[in-house]
Amino acid sequence: MQKKTLGIAAAVALSLSASAMAEQKVVNFYNWSDYMDPALIPQFEKETGIKVNLDYYDSNEVLEAKLMTGGSGYDVVVPTGSFLERQAQAGVYMEIDRGKLSNLGNIDQVLATKISGHDPDNRHNVPYAWGTIGLGYNEAMIKERLGDMPVDSLDLIFKPEVAAKLADCGIALLDSPAEMMAIALNYLGLDPNSEKKSDLKKATALMSAARPSYRYFNSSKYISDLANGEVCLAVGYNGDVLQAASRAEEAGQGISVKYAIPTEGTVAWFDLLAIPADAPHPEEAHQLIDFLLRAESGAGIANYVFYAVANSAAEPLLLDEVKNDPGIYPTEKVKANLFTQNAHTSKYDRILTRAWTNIKTGR
């Protein structure tokens, strides 16, 4: 009789425990690696009681593959503008309920207007961060091999005779065909958003000629490799390179990492917070987005990841080294050479993927 009573008590306890777990609020956040002030998530969890399950990806293509199949289970994701553009057209995202965002007024309206080119009236997004793709380099290694040659030119990766001089110390490129090909097209004086097969063929030939000098294609590995001196040059996102520079300085090994925006022009990108149409926890998703729109949150992100944020209210809280760094907040002259990347058609994406595979494999 006592055993039976104990059994019933245990069953009740288990039932209550399972019920408590079922009632626990959660939000599943899928973000780029090294892209969040680590203090913010615990703060959000403490304030709201909402558990954040944070997963990471390192390319838009990986994110898109999960979203397009449906049932990803994610509540908040961070696509780049051109990818959100076509994904929103395909019905991947729900419209943001702006009535649930008390901090909406903090968004920089000039940048919001630019972003609306990807998403009319910004119905499906809230800006997270923005920046450029440029050249991260090991100052001493580059000077040793190239002397006084300018380091703010894409000649370093696209001219075979120049890239060959850097092959021994390592060149890393983003594993992002849409972005890399847009940069190559622009370098050739072509429309960076061209979908002409003839233009793609020219850009492919350009990169294939210097391919023997490229060590690898990866969209995150170069951060640690630049900081450790494993590579001397990387085409990467400005904040990633500046994180590498900070890590190198903290390590105290005498490695100096710098970032340069190419004089030939490059991609200006916008990463955006969005909620998948089938998100299991949309209410919690809106709460997380509103939290990230706070002035303090925006400043925390920018000061940690070294990317600009489209949050006007955050500007007074930015560190001097962030707001005064032209690699993070470019001058007007540099901005004039930046271009945005449009969404590609699915037909073009297929031939772009084939071309990119051929470049990577050296065919």
Summary of the structure (lengths in Angstrom):
residues: 363
radius of gyration: 22.7
end to end distance: 76.8
largest distance: 89.3
contacts: 1204
relative contact order: 0.18
helix: 52%
strand: 17%
